Amino acid sequence: MKTRFTPLVKLKKTAMDKSEGLVQRANVDLNSARVALDKSYQTLNDIISPLQGNMKDFLASRELINSARNFVKHNQEWIIYAQKQVNQAKEKLKLDIIEHEKFKYLELQEIEKELKRLKIQEMKDLDEVALMTHNKKEKN
């Protein structure tokens, strides 16, 4: 049964579905950031510093370690950003779910009111038919 809230319920459902997709994409991004951080830690651990040699090798090793540390720091910042995105997406989804449920409830109330009105109208019609039938029998 269609009510004046039916289009709004559909609109809110669409918004809620979009928010769910946004949360899923944010979670995928967060997982990618975590994998990248794990790989950067592994890369940092795999770097072997020279124990002997010339100064050029030591400087190159130090620069490689600094670069790996910067990459780890970048990935840590990426995780923080991705976590914020997930939290924002979850909040938006929560608000969209509340809005959807609110309009679904209003639609249900409207349907119940209409069904009650139809039931009362049907009872009146049946009473009228019964009265006509009763009057017809009494005339005969």
C-alpha positions in Angstrom: 0.0 0.0 0.0 1.4 3.4 -1.0 1.4 6.3 1.3 2.8 9.8 1.2 5.9 8.5 3.0 6.7 5.7 0.4 8.9 7.9 -1.8 10.8 9.2 1.2 11.3 5.6 2.5 12.8 4.7 -0.9 15.0 7.7 -0.9 16.2 7.0 2.6 16.8 3.4 1.7 19.0 4.5 -1.3 20.9 6.8 1.0 21.4 4.1 3.5 22.7 1.7 0.8 25.1 4.3 -0.4 26.4 4.7 3.1 26.8 1.0 3.5 28.9 1.0 0.3 31.0 3.9 1.7 31.7 2.0 4.9 32.7 -1.1 2.9 35.1 1.0 0.7 36.5 2.7 3.8 37.1 -0.7 5.4 38.9 -1.9 2.3 41.1 1.2 2.3 41.9 0.7 6.0 42.8 -2.9 5.4 45.1 -1.9 2.5 46.8 0.6 4.7 47.4 -2.0 7.4 48.8 -4.4 4.8 51.1 -1.6 3.5 52.3 -0.9 7.0 53.1 -4.5 7.6 55.0 -4.6 4.4 56.9 -1.5 5.2 57.8 -2.9 8.7 59.0 -6.1 7.0 61.1 -4.0 4.5 62.6 -2.1 7.4 63.5 -5.3 9.2 65.0 -6.8 6.0 67.5 -4.0 5.6 71.0 -5.2 6.6 73.5 -2.6 7.8 77.1 -3.2 6.7 79.4 -4.1 9.5 82.5 -3.1 7.7 83.4 -1.3 4.5 83.8 2.2 3.3 81.9 5.3 4.4 79.9 5.4 1.2 78.3 2.0 2.0 77.5 3.2 5.6 75.9 6.4 4.3 73.9 4.5 1.7 72.6 2.1 4.3 71.7 4.9 6.7 69.8 6.7 3.9 68.0 3.5 3.0 67.0 3.0 6.7 65.7 6.6 6.9 63.7 6.1 3.7 62.2 2.9 5.1 61.3 4.7 8.4 59.7 7.6 6.5 57.7 5.0 4.5 56.6 3.4 7.8 55.6 6.8 9.2 53.6 7.6 6.0 51.8 4.3 6.3 51.0 4.9 9.9 49.5 8.3 9.0 47.5 6.6 6.2 46.1 4.2 8.8 45.0 7.1 11.0 43.4 8.8 8.1 41.7 5.6 6.9 40.4 5.0 10.4 38.9 8.5 10.5 37.2 7.8 7.2 35.8 4.5 8.5 34.5 6.3 11.6 32.9 9.1 9.6 31.3 6.6 7.2 29.9 4.6 10.2 28.4 7.7 11.7 26.8 8.7 8.4 25.5 5.1 8.0 24.1 5.3 11.6 22.3 8.6 10.9 21.0 7.2 7.5 19.7 4.1 9.2 17.9 6.2 11.9 16.3 8.4 9.2 15.2 5.3 7.2 13.7 3.7 10.2 11.9 6.9 11.2 10.2 7.2 7.8 9.5 3.4 7.7 7.7 3.9 11.1 5.8 6.9 9.8 4.8 4.9 6.7 3.6 2.0 8.9 1.6 4.3 11.0 0.0 5.8 7.9 -0.8 2.3 6.6 -2.3 1.3 9.9 -4.5 4.4 10.0 -5.7 3.7 6.4 -6.4 0.1 7.2 -8.4 1.1 10.2 -10.3 3.6 8.2 -11.0 1.0 5.5 -12.1 -1.5 8.2 -14.6 1.0 9.7 -15.9 1.8 6.2 -16.4 -1.9 5.5 -18.2 -2.3 8.8 -20.5 0.6 7.9 -21.1 -0.9 4.5 -21.9 -4.3 5.9 -24.3 -2.7 8.5 -26.0 -0.9 5.7 -26.4 -4.1 3.6 -27.7 -6.0 6.7 -30.2 -3.2 7.4 -31.4 -3.2 3.8 -31.7 -7.0 3.8 -33.6 -6.9 7.1 -36.0 -4.2 5.9 -36.6 -6.1 2.7 -37.5 -9.3 4.6 -39.9 -7.4 6.9 -41.7 -5.9 3.9 -42.3 -9.3 2.5 
